[in-house]
Amino acid sequence: MIVEGRVGSKGELFPPKKIREKLKLKPNTRVIYKVKDGRLIVDVIPSIEEVSKEDKPVKISIREFYEFRRELSRNAEQ
């Protein structure tokens, strides 16, 4: 999607409505701005509620975590 926007007199960025809707940007939505290869990248910071609803990529118990950590430490010492 390519949409033209504008920069305000104080340097504010005004993303057009189509972009705000596509990114689900609401008032007070937190974002991260990054510059890469001369381009501005805007990433939405998900809320704690949104993150907690996502499927977890790995399911591991505390016991399994500590056992894995001990194994890593033993291997690192060798």
Summary of the structure (lengths in Angstrom):
residues: 78
radius of gyration: 20.9
end to end distance: 52.9
largest distance: 61.4
contacts: 116
relative contact order: 0.09
helix: 36%
strand: 21%
